[in-house]
């Protein structure tokens, strides 16, 4: 029980990496606040944790809305008196299209959820984290950090690159309060994120590149799993990583090494 007595706040906890992290951190003893927009999904995760003997609560909020996030995090603090771990995971792929075809509204939606959402999550959780120290794990991507070949995903890549800069800046700022901030950069992981990806006219700008068979070297082409990413989140949330901060970690089976 590596996380016994600790409280974890996980955004985007209703599915994918957020769900996997919520279940694993609860198994390791954390009380888990599952935050997201879709109540039915969140309730399934909370119920699964509770049925397995863990403790969890549902918190409904849009990470891009300051008032909602401030109130949601206050609810967690009021209920459990502390927040020790923050997993800023909520995000969307958004619209992937030639830059001249992306509308300002589409650009803003991606940046608001992925980047502003990270900012708001950490900002409002920080007063709780400062009480006893803690760990923040930001979920970024290989896109925009070590891989730039996915043409059309400019808004997404920019939001993910900015999350890495956010991590490094805040890691130094929060170090005196014993709050560690790290960022993970998953590659192709089998999740539902493609369900909120909207692709338009990429054939006009995509370069004709042919990658070798099995483009994820470590697995011969198979995507990573939610559970593998959750294990990395657990490591960064636990005392096993208590001297690590301001660091990005890629978890992609070597995918980004051949697709930069």
C-alpha positions in Angstrom: 0.0 0.0 0.0 2.4 2.6 -1.2 -0.1 5.5 -1.1 -2.0 4.7 2.2 -3.5 7.8 3.9 -3.0 9.9 0.8 -5.5 11.7 -1.4 -5.3 11.7 -5.2 -7.1 14.0 -7.6 -7.3 12.7 -11.1 -8.8 14.6 -14.0 -10.3 12.8 -17.0 -10.8 9.9 -14.7 -13.8 8.5 -16.5 -11.9 6.6 -19.1 -8.5 5.7 -20.6 -5.3 6.6 -18.7 -7.2 8.5 -16.0 -9.4 5.5 -15.3 -6.5 3.2 -15.1 -4.6 5.5 -12.8 -7.6 5.9 -10.5 -8.1 2.2 -10.1 -4.4 1.5 -9.5 -3.8 4.4 -7.1 -6.9 3.3 -5.1 -5.5 -0.3 -4.9 -2.3 1.2 -3.4 -4.3 2.8 -0.6 -5.1 6.3 -1.9 -8.5 7.9 -1.6 -9.2 9.0 -5.1 -11.3 11.9 -6.4 -12.4 11.1 -9.9 -13.0 14.3 -11.8 -14.5 14.7 -15.3 -17.5 15.9 -17.3 -19.4 12.6 -17.9 -21.1 11.6 -14.7 -22.0 8.1 -15.9 -18.4 7.2 -16.7 -17.1 8.6 -13.5 -19.7 6.7 -11.5 -18.6 3.4 -13.0 -15.0 4.1 -12.0 -16.0 5.1 -8.5 -18.2 2.1 -8.1 -15.4 -0.2 -9.3 -13.0 1.2 -6.8 -15.5 1.0 -3.9 -16.4 -2.6 -4.8 -12.8 -3.5 -4.6 -12.6 -2.1 -1.1 -11.1 1.3 -2.0 -12.4 4.8 -1.3 -13.4 7.2 -4.1 -15.6 10.2 -4.8 -17.1 11.6 -8.0 -16.4 15.2 -8.8 -18.0 16.6 -11.9 -16.3 19.6 -13.6 -15.0 21.0 -16.9 -11.3 21.5 -16.5 -11.3 24.5 -18.7 -13.7 26.4 -16.5 -12.1 28.2 -13.5 -15.2 28.5 -11.3 -16.0 24.8 -11.8 -12.5 23.7 -11.0 -12.2 25.9 -7.9 -15.4 24.5 -6.5 -14.6 20.9 -7.5 -11.2 21.0 -5.7 -12.7 22.7 -2.7 -15.2 19.8 -2.5 -12.3 17.3 -2.3 -10.5 19.4 0.3 -13.6 19.7 2.4 -14.3 16.0 2.2 -10.9 14.6 2.9 -8.9 17.6 4.3 -5.9 17.2 2.0 -4.7 16.6 -1.5 -1.3 14.8 -1.9 -1.3 13.7 -5.5 -2.6 15.5 -8.6 -2.8 13.7 -12.0 -3.6 16.4 -14.6 -4.7 14.0 -17.3 -7.8 15.4 -18.9 -7.3 16.2 -22.6 -8.6 16.0 -26.1 -7.0 15.4 -29.5 -9.3 18.1 -31.0 -9.3 19.0 -34.7 -6.4 17.9 -36.8 -6.4 19.8 -40.1 -4.2 22.1 -42.2 -3.4 25.2 -40.2 -5.2 27.5 -42.6 -8.4 25.5 -42.1 -8.4 25.4 -38.3 -10.8 28.0 -36.9 -9.8 30.1 -33.9 -12.6 28.5 -31.9 -11.2 25.0 -32.6 -7.7 26.1 -31.6 -9.0 27.6 -28.4 -11.0 24.5 -27.5 -7.9 22.3 -27.7 -5.6 24.7 -25.8 -8.3 25.5 -23.2 -8.8 21.8 -22.2 -5.3 20.5 -22.6 -3.2 23.5 -21.3 -5.5 25.8 -19.4 -7.1 22.7 -17.8 -3.7 21.7 -16.5 -3.0 25.2 -15.2 -6.4 25.4 -13.4 -6.1 21.9 -11.9 -2.6 22.6 -10.4 -3.4 26.2 -9.4 -6.4 25.3 -7.3 -4.9 22.1 -5.8 -1.7 23.9 -4.9 -2.8 25.3 -1.5 -3.6 21.7 -0.4 -0.4 20.3 -1.8 1.7 22.9 0.1 0.4 21.7 3.5 2.4 18.5 3.4 4.1 18.3 0.1 3.1 16.1 -2.7 3.3 15.0 -6.3 1.9 16.4 -9.5 1.9 14.3 -12.7 1.0 16.0 -15.9 0.0 13.7 -18.8 1.4 15.1 -22.1 2.3 13.2 -25.2 5.1 12.3 -27.6 3.5 14.7 -30.0 5.1 18.1 -29.7 7.7 16.9 -27.3 9.8 14.3 -29.2 7.7 13.6 -32.3 6.7 16.2 -34.9 5.7 14.0 -37.9 1.9 14.0 -37.3 1.0 16.9 -39.6 -2.2 18.6 -38.9 -2.1 18.1 -35.2 -0.5 21.6 -34.6 -2.9 22.7 -31.8 -2.6 19.4 -30.0 1.2 19.3 -30.3 1.5 22.9 -29.1 -0.7 22.2 -26.0 1.5 19.2 -25.2 4.8 21.0 -25.6 3.5 23.7 -23.4 2.7 21.2 -20.7 6.3 20.2 -20.5 7.4 23.8 -20.1 4.7 24.3 -17.4 6.1 21.2 -15.6 9.6 22.5 -15.5 8.7 26.0 -14.5 6.4 24.9 -11.7 8.8 22.2 -10.5 11.3 24.8 -9.6 8.7 27.2 -8.2 7.1 24.5 -5.9 10.3 22.8 -4.8 10.6 24.8 -1.6 7.2 23.5 -0.6 8.2 19.9 -1.3 5.8 19.6 -4.2 7.3 17.6 -7.1 6.0 18.1 -10.6 6.8 15.7 -13.4 5.3 15.0 -16.9 4.8 11.8 -18.8 4.7 11.6 -22.5 2.8 8.5 -23.8 3.0 7.3 -27.4 0.3 5.1 -28.9 -1.7 3.8 -26.0 -4.9 1.9 -26.5 -7.5 4.4 -25.2 -10.7 6.1 -26.3 -9.0 9.5 -27.2 -9.5 8.9 -30.9 -13.2 9.3 -30.2 -12.7 13.1 -29.7 -10.4 13.5 -32.7 -11.7 15.3 -35.8 -9.7 15.0 -38.9 -10.1 17.2 -42.0 -8.1 17.3 -45.3 -4.8 16.0 -44.0 -4.0 14.4 -47.3 -3.2 17.9 -48.6 -0.3 18.4 -46.2 0.8 14.9 -45.1 4.3 13.9 -46.4 4.4 10.4 -48.0 6.5 8.6 -45.5 6.6 4.9 -45.1 7.6 3.5 -41.7 9.0 0.0 -41.2 6.7 -2.8 -40.1 6.2 -2.8 -36.4 6.7 0.9 -35.8 6.8 0.5 -32.1 10.1 -1.3 -31.8 9.7 -2.7 -28.3 6.4 -4.5 -29.0 6.6 -5.2 -32.8 3.8 -2.7 -33.5 1.4 -3.3 -30.6 0.2 -0.2 -28.7 1.0 0.3 -25.0 -1.7 -0.3 -22.4 -3.4 1.9 -19.9 -2.1 -0.3 -17.1 1.5 0.4 -18.2 1.0 4.1 -18.1 -0.8 3.8 -14.7 2.3 2.0 -13.3 4.4 5.0 -14.3 2.0 7.4 -12.7 2.1 5.3 -9.5 5.9 5.5 -9.5 5.8 9.3 -9.8 3.1 9.5 -7.1 5.0 7.4 -4.6 8.0 7.9 -2.4 10.0 5.8 -4.8 10.4 8.9 -6.9 10.9 11.4 -4.1 14.1 12.9 -5.7 12.6 13.3 -9.1 11.0 16.6 -10.2 10.9 18.7 -13.4 11.4 15.7 -15.5 9.7 14.4 -18.6 9.4 10.6 -19.1 8.4 9.1 -22.5 6.4 5.8 -22.4 6.1 4.8 -26.0 8.1 1.6 -26.6 10.6 3.6 -28.7 7.9 4.8 -31.1 9.0 8.4 -31.1 12.7 7.5 -31.7 11.9 6.4 -35.3 9.1 8.9 -36.0 10.6 12.2 -35.0 
